[in-house]
Amino acid sequence: MIVRYSKVRAYQGQESDLSFTLGKKYLVLGARFQSEGRPAMVVIRRDSDGTPVLAEFHCFSIVDPVIPADWCLVDFGNGSYGLEPKEFAGEFWDHFHDGDPDAEKTFEQVVKKLEAIARTEAAE
């Protein structure tokens, strides 16, 4: 899935979130759906350092809706669900954010695979 940052979001007391560029396309690395009126979120890499972060889905428009067939649905409990690559399931994000080299390698491999899928879809 590819999205475009189309609606400026406020962030940490600033008028706009400098993590994203208005009009730029981003590769979606996952999605989170939450209960109790909380917004749906997408996992994308921020511009400044490429770190994957959660951002409100309503600030983005969908450019390419294709979700790879091997993504899985994850139940986080309390009415929260995620849709993400199977490689990101379980404790992957804990390991990744702790700087585990294997998790970082897996992350880069998955990103390359998703970019290849996006290029293939765009070519068709």
N, C-alpha and C positions, 0 to 999 in steps of 0.2 A: 504494500500500500504506500502511496506517495500522497503527501498533503502539502498545501501551501499556507504559509503563515499569512493570514488575511485580515486579522483583527488584532490590533495592538492590545496587549494585556499589561496591566499594572503589575509591578513587582517590587517588593520590599520598599514601599514608600515612594518609588519612582513613578513617573508618568508612564513609562514604557519599560518592558523587559529587554534589556540589551543583549540577552542571550540569543535572540532570534532576529532575523532580518525580514522586514515586511516585504511580501511578495516572493520570498525564496521558497523553493521546494525542499521538503525533508522526507527522508526515508523513515517509515514507521517501523519501530522495532518491537512494538507490542501495544496493547490497549488495556485500560483498566476501567471497569464499570462498577460504580459504587452505589450503595443504597442511601436512603434518607436524604434525597435531594442534592447530594454532592455531585459535582460534574464528572462526566466521563473524561478520561485522560488518555493521552497518547505518550508513548515512550519514543523520544527522538534525541538526536545528538545536538547539544547546544553549539553555537558558532565559536565561542571563545576558546574552548579546549577539547571539543568533541566528546565530552562526557555525556552519557545517556541520562536524560532527566524526564520527569513527568511534567506534562503541560496540558492545560485544559483544551479538550478537543474542540470546543466551540470557537476557539481563536484560529482554527485552521479550516480550510476547505479541502475536500477530497479531490485530488487530481487523477489518481489511479486507484480504484477500489479493490484491486486484486489482493487477496490474502492467500499465501501459500497453503497448499493442502496439508502440509505436515505441522502446521501450528496447532497448539492444543489449548483447551479451555482449562483454566486453573481456578479452583475455589479457594479464596483466601479467608473464608468465613465471614460472619456478620453481614452477609448479603453483598460481598465484594467479589468480583470475578475478574479474571484476566484472560487475554487472548495473546499468545506469544509463541515464538519458535520453541519447539520441544527441547532444544539445547538450553534454553533459559529457565526451564522448570526446576522445581525443588529449591535447593539452597544456592543456586547459581549466583543470584545477585548479591547475596551475602559474601560469597567468595570473591566476586568481582570487585566489590567496593572495599574489600580488605586487601586488595592488591595481589591476589593469587595469580601467578603467571599463567597457569593452565586455564583459568577462567578468562583472563585477558586474551589469550590465544584463541579460545573458543569464541569469544565475542567478535574478534576481528574476522574469523572464518565465517561466522553467521552473517555479518554485515556484508562481506564480499559476495556470499551466496544470494542474499536479498538484492544487492545491487545488480547482480547478473540477471535475476528474475525480472527486475524492473526494466532493465535494458531490453530484454527479450520481449516483454509486453509492449514496450514503446515502439519496437521495430515492427510489430504485427499490425 
